[in-house]
Amino acid sequence: MIHRLRIAAAAGLLAAAPACLRAAEIVTLANGFTMRCNHHAQVDGHVRIFLGSDESSYIELRPQEVVTIAPAPDVPAAEPIGPAPHSKADAHLTPADLHQMLSSAGHAHNVNVDLLASIVKAESAGNPHAVSRAGARGLMQLMPQTAADHGVHDSFQPSQNIRGGTAYIDELLTRYHNNLALALAAYNAGPAAVDKYHGIPPYRETRAYVARVIHEFNRRTRQHQTQQAQTTQPTTGR
């Protein structure tokens, strides 16, 4: 299958700390964006912006892309995603089950499966019972109206939720001419906000969300490319 997306992350977007902890630093970029991150380091001539304390997730920038890095003020605590009642039907969702559902929905809408997996990770961390403070539900955090618009009767049923969420991101990619950043911004903040600002809205949460999904999407893509290269390397005989 030929996927519609072959997109690299754009510099100038940041994943922010989602909980009630101090975000250690504010990074101001040459393009006018600001970032909230845990900490940074100089690595091989680049500025590495770490999104968490464990250093497993980061964005790497060229020095000329960074204007200043300063201590960040305390940020208000965000209300955590809470559990919702669940049924036996999805009580034992395995990674294999999730991958199969994402693959099926991705092929049906010609949307990259790694992109869908990245959205699920950012939205719910793979929890089919997640409920946000705004009322978004399930793996891809569908608002009730969005779910209804895309034929989802039970957002806590993983297969329904993924089908609806995939149809929605497909719709947004079409609307924004395969501009992934705009489609993700609209998925997070709504198309009206993207249209109002003629681009990614100046909302910290939305900018952080776009960066987080793109970062994870790129990581998964690189991982698969490495695996593919390793399996296609010619073997040499004695």
C-alpha positions in Angstrom: 0.0 0.0 0.0 1.3 3.5 -0.9 0.7 5.7 2.2 -0.3 9.3 1.7 2.2 10.5 4.3 6.0 10.8 4.2 6.4 13.8 6.5 9.3 15.0 8.6 8.8 17.0 11.8 9.1 20.7 11.4 11.4 22.5 13.9 9.7 25.0 16.1 7.0 22.7 17.7 7.2 21.4 21.3 5.7 18.7 23.3 4.9 20.0 26.8 4.8 18.4 30.2 1.2 17.3 30.6 1.0 17.1 34.4 1.2 19.3 37.4 5.0 19.4 37.6 7.3 22.3 36.9 8.3 22.5 33.3 12.0 23.2 33.6 12.7 25.5 30.7 11.2 27.8 28.0 12.9 27.7 24.7 12.4 30.7 22.3 13.0 29.9 18.7 14.1 32.0 15.8 10.8 31.4 14.0 8.9 33.1 16.8 7.6 29.9 18.5 8.2 29.2 22.2 8.7 25.7 23.6 8.1 24.3 27.1 10.4 21.4 27.9 12.0 19.5 30.7 15.6 20.3 30.0 18.1 20.6 27.1 21.7 19.6 26.2 24.3 20.2 23.5 24.8 16.9 21.6 27.0 16.7 18.5 26.7 20.3 17.7 22.9 20.4 18.0 20.6 21.5 20.8 18.6 18.5 22.1 15.3 19.5 23.7 14.1 16.8 26.1 10.4 16.4 26.5 10.6 14.4 29.8 13.1 13.6 32.6 13.9 10.1 31.3 15.4 11.6 28.1 13.6 9.0 25.9 11.8 11.6 23.9 13.4 14.7 22.4 13.5 17.1 19.5 16.9 18.1 18.0 17.4 21.6 16.7 20.3 23.5 15.0 21.9 26.1 17.3 20.8 28.9 14.9 17.1 27.9 15.4 17.3 28.6 19.2 17.3 32.2 20.5 17.1 31.8 24.2 16.5 29.1 26.8 15.3 30.2 30.2 13.8 28.7 33.4 10.1 28.2 33.1 7.5 29.3 35.6 5.2 26.9 37.4 2.3 25.8 35.3 -1.2 25.0 36.5 -2.0 21.4 37.1 -4.0 19.8 34.3 -6.9 17.5 35.1 -5.8 14.0 34.4 -7.5 11.7 32.1 -9.7 9.4 34.1 -11.0 5.9 33.6 -14.5 5.2 32.3 -16.7 2.1 32.8 -15.7 -0.6 30.4 -17.2 -3.7 29.1 -15.9 -7.3 28.7 -15.7 -6.8 25.0 -12.6 -4.6 25.3 -11.3 -5.6 28.7 -8.4 -7.6 27.2 -7.2 -5.4 24.4 -3.7 -6.6 23.5 -1.0 -4.7 21.5 -1.7 -7.2 18.7 -5.4 -6.5 18.7 -4.7 -2.7 18.7 -2.3 -3.0 15.8 -4.8 -5.1 13.8 -7.5 -2.5 14.4 -5.2 0.4 13.4 -4.0 -1.5 10.3 -7.6 -2.3 9.2 -8.7 1.3 9.6 -5.5 2.7 8.1 -5.9 0.6 5.0 -9.6 1.5 4.7 -8.8 5.2 4.6 -5.3 5.1 3.2 -3.8 6.7 6.3 -0.4 5.7 7.6 -0.8 3.1 10.4 2.2 4.6 12.3 0.5 8.0 12.2 -2.7 6.4 13.7 -0.6 4.7 16.4 1.1 8.0 17.2 -2.2 9.7 17.6 -3.5 6.9 19.9 -0.4 7.2 22.0 -0.7 11.0 22.4 -4.4 11.0 23.0 -4.9 8.1 25.4 -1.6 6.2 25.8 -3.6 3.2 24.5 -6.3 3.3 27.2 -9.6 2.5 25.6 -11.5 3.7 28.7 -9.9 7.2 28.8 -12.1 10.2 29.3 -10.7 13.8 29.1 -11.8 16.7 31.2 -13.5 18.0 28.1 -15.5 14.8 27.6 -13.4 13.2 24.8 -13.5 9.4 25.0 -11.6 6.3 24.1 -8.4 5.5 22.3 -8.5 8.4 19.9 -10.4 10.7 22.3 -13.5 11.4 20.2 -15.9 14.1 21.4 -19.5 12.9 21.4 -20.5 15.0 18.4 -17.4 13.9 16.4 -18.2 10.3 17.3 -21.8 10.7 16.2 -20.8 12.4 12.9 -18.6 9.4 12.1 -21.0 6.6 13.0 -19.5 5.7 16.4 -22.2 4.5 18.8 -19.9 3.5 21.6 -16.6 5.4 21.9 -15.3 2.9 24.5 -15.4 0.1 22.0 -11.9 0.2 20.5 -12.8 -0.9 17.0 -15.5 1.7 16.7 -13.4 4.4 18.2 -10.5 3.7 15.8 -12.7 3.6 12.8 -14.3 6.9 13.7 -11.0 8.6 14.6 -9.3 7.4 11.4 -12.2 8.6 9.3 -11.9 12.0 11.1 -8.2 12.4 10.6 -8.6 11.3 7.0 -11.2 14.0 6.6 -8.9 16.6 8.1 -6.0 15.6 5.9 -8.1 16.0 2.8 -9.4 19.4 4.1 -5.9 20.7 4.6 -4.4 19.1 1.5 -2.3 16.6 3.4 -0.6 19.2 5.6 -0.1 16.9 8.6 0.6 19.7 11.1 -2.6 21.5 10.3 -4.7 18.3 10.3 -3.3 17.4 13.7 -3.9 20.9 15.0 -7.5 20.7 13.8 -7.9 17.2 15.4 -6.8 18.8 18.7 -8.3 22.3 18.7 -11.0 22.0 16.0 -11.0 23.1 12.3 -12.6 26.4 13.3 -9.5 27.4 15.3 -7.1 26.4 12.5 -9.2 28.4 10.0 -9.4 31.4 12.3 -5.6 31.7 12.7 -4.8 30.5 9.2 -2.5 27.9 10.7 -1.7 26.2 14.0 -3.5 28.1 16.7 -1.4 29.9 19.3 -2.5 27.5 22.0 0.2 25.9 24.1 -1.6 22.6 24.3 -2.2 22.4 20.5 1.4 23.2 19.6 2.6 20.6 22.1 0.2 18.0 20.8 1.2 18.5 17.2 4.9 18.3 18.1 4.3 15.2 20.2 2.5 13.3 17.5 4.9 14.2 14.7 7.9 13.3 16.9 6.4 9.9 17.7 5.4 9.4 14.0 9.0 10.1 12.9 10.4 7.8 15.5 8.2 4.9 14.4 9.0 5.6 10.7 12.8 5.6 11.4 12.5 2.4 13.4 10.7 0.6 10.6 13.2 1.9 8.0 16.1 0.6 10.1 14.4 -2.8 10.5 13.7 -3.0 6.8 17.3 -2.1 5.9 18.5 -4.8 8.3 16.3 -7.5 6.8 17.2 -6.6 3.2 21.0 -6.6 3.7 22.6 -9.2 1.4 24.2 -12.1 3.1 27.7 -13.1 2.1 28.8 -16.7 1.8 32.1 -18.2 2.8 
